Amino acid sequence: MLFGSSFQYLKEDQGITIRGYLGPPGRIEIPQTIDECPVTKIEQQAFRENLGVTSVIIPQGVTEIGDKAFWGCENLSSIVMPPRLSHLGREVFSYCGRLSGIEIPAGLNEIPASTFEHCDSLYQIQIPVGVLSIGTQAFANCEMLVKVQFPESLETIGDYAFQGCPQLGSVRLSTSLTYIGNYAFAHCEKLNDIVAPEGLISIGTHAFLNCRKLSKFVMPVHLTQIGKHVFKGCDGLSQVLISPALQEIPDHAFWACQNLQEVSVPSGITDIGDEAFRDCQRLKSIFLPEKLRRIGKRAFENCYNLKDLSVPLSVQFIGDGAFLGCRQLEILELPISLLVVSPRPEFEVPKETKIRPVIRANP
């Protein structure tokens, strides 16, 4: 390791790698050359937890920034990135609490894991064209993040990517997007507008957990999978259109969506999971399709305003407590195979409910 002015560096065939900084606090401008060789790389952890750094200018020749290079630089408020950057490591700016804005250069194909995690002052971000994926926890817990501009090239949003961004209000997803990861937008409490692109085929578990302002979600026709708890706690969700390509509504999918009033379950659905519509207190009606085979335990628990329900002949199993707390349920039609003489006690049908056998398939 060599020392030049205030920088620790390594001289290699391809250029100079910056390994550390020992100079005075404040604004830092990394030189374009050292010992007449171009500076091309910033090594991993080179500036880690340097509390004296307030701003950084990275020279144009740098093409690589290593993992955690600026991790924990709590007083870093601005940084000028090199235009030819082709590799950005993991957690590079994690816990840079005063970083309010940054221009990400074109040329990257991903935003790696935890790149901006806990950047509490980051206000808005524009992800450049060419980026295909946003990594795990890339923007997690950015408490002041209000706006994100996604490029049309984006194909995947990783697990926890925007979890805990409570100020994020609306997002316009790219038309190329195919996958939204687990917990990707969980606890984005002000997220009120999101349009799912037509090419989206999978949404992970808890993806929109506790997005309390989300009022409408239209699933694209090619969406084949949604994870457990996907809309749990979205108590502002009043309108949802379920994809006809789905085969199941997973456990807890709409738990506590208190403003959901009407749901039409597509014809291809064969399974409604445990507690799928639990605590949907304003749900008045739901259409169940003829291919449905299973209704999970407590699936409609505490759906106080559900007035009538027709369970198709195809249903072979209803879980315990499926209708517990449905106190305004006036009419319940059940397959004769599940009735015998009366509905099984474990279904928890209210005493006042009129029970009728289903005599024909749903139209």
C-alpha positions as CSV (number, residue, x, y, z in Angstrom):
1,M,0.0,0.0,0.0
2,L,1.2,3.5,-0.9
3,F,0.4,6.9,0.5
4,G,-0.1,9.9,-1.7
5,S,-1.2,13.2,-0.2
6,S,-4.2,12.2,1.9
7,F,-5.0,8.9,0.1
8,Q,-4.0,5.3,0.7
9,Y,-3.8,3.6,-2.7
10,L,-2.7,0.5,-4.6
11,K,-0.9,0.8,-7.9
12,E,-2.0,-1.8,-10.4
13,D,-1.6,-2.4,-14.1
14,Q,-5.0,-1.0,-14.9
15,G,-4.6,2.0,-12.7
16,I,-4.9,3.3,-9.2
17,T,-7.2,1.8,-6.5
18,I,-8.1,4.1,-3.7
19,R,-8.0,2.1,-0.4
20,G,-8.5,4.8,2.2
21,Y,-8.5,8.4,3.2
22,L,-6.5,10.0,6.0
23,G,-6.9,13.7,5.2
24,P,-8.8,16.5,6.8
25,P,-12.6,16.5,7.1
26,G,-15.0,18.2,4.8
27,R,-15.2,18.2,1.0
28,I,-13.1,15.6,-0.8
29,E,-12.1,15.6,-4.4
30,I,-10.4,12.3,-5.4
31,P,-7.7,13.2,-8.0
32,Q,-8.0,11.9,-11.6
33,T,-4.4,10.6,-11.5
34,I,-1.8,9.7,-8.8
35,D,1.8,9.1,-9.8
36,E,0.7,9.8,-13.4
37,C,-1.6,6.8,-13.4
38,P,-5.4,7.1,-13.7
39,V,-7.6,6.5,-10.7
40,T,-10.0,3.7,-11.8
41,K,-11.3,2.0,-8.7
42,I,-12.5,2.7,-5.1
43,E,-11.9,-0.4,-3.0
44,Q,-14.4,-1.9,-0.6
45,Q,-14.8,-0.1,2.7
46,A,-12.4,2.6,1.6
47,F,-14.3,5.4,3.3
48,R,-16.4,3.3,5.7
49,E,-17.7,5.2,8.8
50,N,-15.6,8.3,8.0
51,L,-17.6,10.8,9.9
52,G,-15.6,13.8,8.6
53,V,-16.5,13.4,5.0
54,T,-19.3,15.8,4.0
55,S,-19.1,15.7,0.1
56,V,-17.2,13.7,-2.4
57,I,-16.3,14.2,-6.1
58,I,-15.3,11.0,-7.8
59,P,-13.2,11.4,-11.0
60,Q,-14.5,10.4,-14.4
61,G,-12.0,7.5,-14.8
62,V,-13.4,5.4,-11.9
63,T,-15.4,2.4,-13.2
64,E,-15.8,0.4,-10.0
65,I,-16.8,1.2,-6.5
66,G,-16.5,-1.7,-4.0
67,D,-18.8,-3.0,-1.3
68,K,-19.5,-0.7,1.6
69,A,-17.2,1.9,0.2
70,F,-19.1,4.8,1.9
71,W,-21.0,2.7,4.4
72,G,-21.9,4.7,7.5
73,C,-20.5,8.1,6.3
74,E,-23.2,9.8,8.4
75,N,-22.3,13.3,7.4
76,L,-22.0,12.7,3.7
77,S,-24.6,15.0,2.1
78,S,-23.6,15.0,-1.6
79,I,-21.6,13.0,-4.0
80,V,-20.7,13.4,-7.7
81,M,-20.6,10.0,-9.4
82,P,-18.4,9.1,-12.4
83,P,-20.2,8.8,-15.7
84,R,-18.5,5.6,-16.8
85,L,-19.2,3.6,-13.6
86,S,-19.9,0.0,-14.6
87,H,-19.8,-1.8,-11.2
88,L,-21.3,-0.7,-8.0
89,G,-20.9,-2.9,-4.9
90,R,-23.3,-3.9,-2.2
91,E,-24.2,-1.5,0.6
92,V,-22.1,1.3,-0.8
93,F,-24.1,4.1,0.7
94,S,-25.9,2.3,3.5
95,Y,-26.5,4.4,6.6
96,C,-25.4,7.7,4.9
97,G,-28.1,9.5,6.9
98,R,-27.6,13.0,5.4
99,L,-27.4,12.0,1.7
100,S,-30.4,13.8,0.2
101,G,-29.8,13.3,-3.5
102,I,-27.6,11.5,-5.9
103,E,-27.5,11.1,-9.7
104,I,-26.9,7.5,-10.6
105,P,-24.9,7.2,-13.8
106,A,-26.1,5.2,-16.8
107,G,-24.2,2.1,-17.5
108,L,-25.2,0.0,-14.5
109,N,-27.5,-3.0,-15.0
110,E,-28.5,-3.3,-11.4
111,I,-28.9,-1.4,-8.1
112,P,-27.2,-3.9,-5.8
113,A,-28.5,-5.1,-2.4
114,S,-28.7,-2.5,0.3
115,T,-27.1,0.2,-1.8
116,F,-29.1,3.1,-0.2
117,E,-30.5,1.3,2.9
118,H,-31.2,3.7,5.8
119,C,-30.4,6.8,3.8
120,D,-32.8,8.7,5.9
121,S,-32.6,12.0,4.0
122,L,-32.8,10.6,0.5
123,Y,-35.8,12.5,-1.0
124,Q,-36.1,11.3,-4.6
125,I,-34.2,9.0,-7.0
126,Q,-34.1,8.5,-10.7
127,I,-33.0,5.0,-11.7
128,P,-31.3,5.2,-15.1
129,V,-32.2,3.4,-18.3
130,G,-30.4,0.1,-18.6
131,V,-30.9,-1.0,-15.0
132,L,-32.6,-4.4,-15.1
133,S,-33.0,-5.2,-11.4
134,I,-33.2,-3.5,-8.0
135,G,-31.6,-5.7,-5.3
136,T,-32.7,-6.8,-1.9
137,Q,-33.2,-3.9,0.5
138,A,-31.7,-1.5,-2.0
139,F,-33.8,1.4,-0.7
140,A,-35.2,-0.1,2.5
141,N,-36.0,2.3,5.4
142,C,-35.4,5.5,3.4
143,E,-37.7,7.4,5.6
144,M,-37.9,10.6,3.5
145,L,-38.1,9.0,0.1
146,V,-41.1,10.5,-1.7
147,K,-40.5,9.8,-5.4
148,V,-38.9,7.1,-7.5
149,Q,-38.6,7.1,-11.2
150,F,-38.3,3.6,-12.7
151,P,-36.7,3.0,-16.1
152,E,-38.6,1.1,-18.8
153,S,-35.7,-1.5,-18.7
154,L,-36.5,-2.6,-15.2
155,E,-37.5,-6.3,-14.9
156,T,-37.3,-7.2,-11.2
157,I,-37.8,-5.5,-7.9
158,G,-36.0,-7.5,-5.2
159,D,-37.1,-8.6,-1.7
160,Y,-37.6,-5.7,0.8
161,A,-36.4,-3.2,-1.9
162,F,-38.6,-0.3,-0.6
163,Q,-39.8,-1.7,2.7
164,G,-40.3,0.9,5.3
165,C,-40.4,4.0,3.0
166,P,-43.4,5.7,4.7
167,Q,-43.4,8.8,2.6
168,L,-43.5,7.1,-0.8
169,G,-46.8,8.2,-2.3
170,S,-47.1,6.8,-5.8
171,V,-45.0,4.8,-8.2
172,R,-45.2,4.2,-12.0
173,L,-43.8,0.7,-12.6
174,S,-42.0,-0.1,-15.9
175,T,-43.8,-2.1,-18.6
176,S,-40.9,-4.6,-18.6
177,L,-41.4,-5.5,-14.9
178,T,-42.1,-9.2,-14.3
179,Y,-41.5,-9.8,-10.6
180,I,-42.1,-7.9,-7.4
181,G,-40.2,-9.5,-4.5
182,N,-41.2,-10.4,-0.9
183,Y,-41.9,-7.3,1.3
184,A,-40.9,-5.1,-1.7
185,F,-43.2,-2.2,-0.7
186,A,-44.2,-3.4,2.8
187,H,-45.0,-0.6,5.3
188,C,-45.1,2.1,2.6
189,E,-48.0,3.6,4.5
190,K,-48.6,6.5,2.0
191,L,-48.4,4.5,-1.1
192,N,-51.8,5.3,-2.7
193,D,-51.4,4.7,-6.4
194,I,-49.7,1.9,-8.2
195,V,-50.4,0.5,-11.7
196,A,-49.3,-3.1,-12.2
197,P,-47.8,-3.6,-15.8
198,E,-49.3,-6.1,-18.1
199,G,-46.1,-8.3,-18.1
200,L,-46.1,-8.8,-14.3
201,I,-46.3,-12.5,-13.5
202,S,-45.4,-12.8,-9.8
203,I,-45.8,-10.8,-6.6
204,G,-44.0,-12.1,-3.5
205,T,-45.2,-12.6,0.0
206,H,-46.1,-9.5,2.1
207,A,-45.3,-7.3,-1.0
208,F,-47.8,-4.6,0.0
209,L,-48.2,-5.4,3.7
210,N,-49.7,-2.4,5.6
211,C,-49.8,-0.1,2.6
212,R,-52.7,1.6,4.3
213,K,-53.5,4.3,1.7
214,L,-53.5,1.9,-1.3
215,S,-57.1,2.1,-2.5
216,K,-57.1,0.2,-5.8
217,F,-55.2,-2.7,-7.4
218,V,-55.8,-4.2,-10.8
219,M,-53.9,-7.5,-11.3
220,P,-52.7,-8.0,-14.9
221,V,-54.2,-10.9,-16.8
222,H,-50.9,-12.8,-16.9
223,L,-50.2,-12.7,-13.2
224,T,-49.9,-16.3,-12.1
225,Q,-48.8,-16.0,-8.5
226,I,-49.3,-13.8,-5.5
227,G,-47.7,-14.6,-2.1
228,K,-49.1,-14.9,1.4
229,H,-50.1,-11.7,3.2
230,V,-49.7,-9.8,0.0
231,F,-52.3,-7.1,0.8
232,K,-52.6,-7.8,4.5
233,G,-53.4,-4.6,6.5
234,C,-54.2,-2.5,3.4
235,D,-57.2,-1.1,5.1
236,G,-57.8,1.5,2.5
237,L,-58.1,-1.1,-0.3
238,S,-61.7,-0.8,-1.6
239,Q,-61.3,-2.2,-5.2
240,V,-59.3,-5.2,-6.4
241,L,-59.5,-7.0,-9.7
242,I,-58.1,-10.5,-9.3
243,S,-56.1,-12.0,-12.2
244,P,-57.8,-14.8,-14.2
245,A,-54.5,-16.6,-14.4
246,L,-54.3,-17.2,-10.6
247,Q,-55.2,-20.7,-9.3
248,E,-55.3,-19.8,-5.6
249,I,-55.8,-16.9,-3.2
250,P,-53.1,-17.6,-0.6
251,D,-53.3,-17.5,3.2
252,H,-53.9,-14.0,4.7
253,A,-53.9,-12.4,1.2
254,F,-56.6,-9.8,2.1
255,W,-56.6,-10.0,5.9
256,A,-57.8,-6.7,7.4
257,C,-58.6,-5.0,4.1
258,Q,-61.4,-3.3,5.9
259,N,-62.8,-1.2,3.0
260,L,-63.0,-4.0,0.6
261,Q,-66.8,-4.4,-0.2
262,E,-67.1,-6.6,-3.3
263,V,-64.9,-9.4,-4.7
264,S,-65.3,-11.5,-7.7
265,V,-63.1,-14.6,-7.6
266,P,-62.1,-15.7,-11.2
267,S,-63.2,-19.0,-12.6
268,G,-59.7,-20.6,-12.4
269,I,-59.3,-20.3,-8.6
270,T,-59.4,-23.7,-6.8
271,D,-58.2,-22.7,-3.4
272,I,-59.0,-19.9,-0.9
273,G,-56.3,-20.0,1.8
274,D,-56.5,-19.7,5.5
275,E,-57.7,-16.3,6.8
276,A,-57.7,-15.0,3.2
277,F,-60.5,-12.5,3.8
278,R,-60.4,-12.4,7.6
279,D,-61.4,-9.0,9.1
280,C,-62.7,-7.6,5.8
281,Q,-65.4,-6.0,7.9
282,R,-67.2,-4.2,5.0
283,L,-67.2,-7.1,2.6
284,K,-70.8,-7.4,1.5
285,S,-70.6,-10.0,-1.3
286,I,-68.2,-12.4,-2.9
287,F,-68.7,-14.6,-5.9
288,L,-67.1,-18.1,-5.6
289,P,-66.4,-20.0,-8.9
290,E,-67.4,-23.5,-9.8
291,K,-63.8,-24.9,-9.9
292,L,-63.2,-23.9,-6.2
293,R,-62.2,-27.0,-4.1
294,R,-61.1,-25.6,-0.8
295,I,-61.9,-22.8,1.6
296,G,-59.3,-22.5,4.4
297,K,-59.8,-22.1,8.1
298,R,-61.2,-18.7,9.2
299,A,-61.3,-17.6,5.6
300,F,-64.2,-15.2,6.2
301,E,-63.9,-14.6,9.9
302,N,-65.3,-11.3,11.1
303,C,-66.7,-10.3,7.7
304,Y,-69.4,-8.5,9.6
305,N,-71.3,-7.2,6.6
306,L,-71.4,-10.4,4.5
307,K,-75.1,-11.0,3.9
308,D,-75.2,-14.1,1.7
309,L,-72.8,-16.6,0.3
310,S,-73.2,-19.5,-2.1
311,V,-70.5,-22.2,-1.8
312,P,-70.4,-24.1,-5.1
313,L,-70.9,-27.9,-5.4
314,S,-67.2,-28.3,-6.2
315,V,-66.0,-27.4,-2.7
316,Q,-64.8,-30.5,-0.9
317,F,-63.3,-28.8,2.2
318,I,-64.1,-25.9,4.5
319,G,-61.8,-25.1,7.3
320,D,-62.6,-24.5,11.0
321,G,-64.1,-21.1,11.8
322,A,-64.5,-20.2,8.2
323,F,-67.6,-18.1,9.0
324,L,-66.8,-17.2,12.6
325,G,-68.1,-13.7,13.4
326,C,-70.1,-13.3,10.2
327,R,-73.0,-11.9,12.3
328,Q,-75.1,-10.5,9.4
329,L,-74.9,-13.6,7.3
330,E,-78.5,-14.2,6.4
331,I,-78.3,-17.0,3.8
332,L,-75.5,-19.6,3.4
333,E,-75.8,-22.1,0.6
334,L,-73.6,-25.2,1.1
335,P,-73.0,-28.4,-0.9
336,I,-75.1,-31.3,0.5
337,S,-71.9,-33.3,1.2
338,L,-70.9,-30.7,3.7
339,L,-74.3,-30.4,5.3
340,V,-75.5,-33.9,6.3
341,V,-78.3,-32.6,8.5
342,S,-76.9,-29.3,9.5
343,P,-73.6,-27.4,8.8
344,R,-70.7,-28.8,10.8
345,P,-70.1,-26.9,14.1
346,E,-66.5,-26.2,13.3
347,F,-67.7,-23.9,10.4
348,E,-68.9,-21.5,13.1
349,V,-72.0,-20.5,11.2
350,P,-74.1,-17.9,13.2
351,K,-77.2,-19.3,14.7
352,E,-79.5,-16.9,12.9
353,T,-78.2,-17.8,9.4
354,K,-80.5,-19.7,7.1
355,I,-78.8,-22.8,5.7
356,R,-79.8,-24.0,2.3
357,P,-78.2,-26.8,0.1
358,V,-76.8,-25.9,-3.2
359,I,-78.8,-27.6,-5.9
360,R,-77.1,-26.3,-9.0
361,A,-73.8,-25.0,-10.1
362,N,-73.1,-21.2,-10.1
363,P,-73.9,-19.7,-13.5
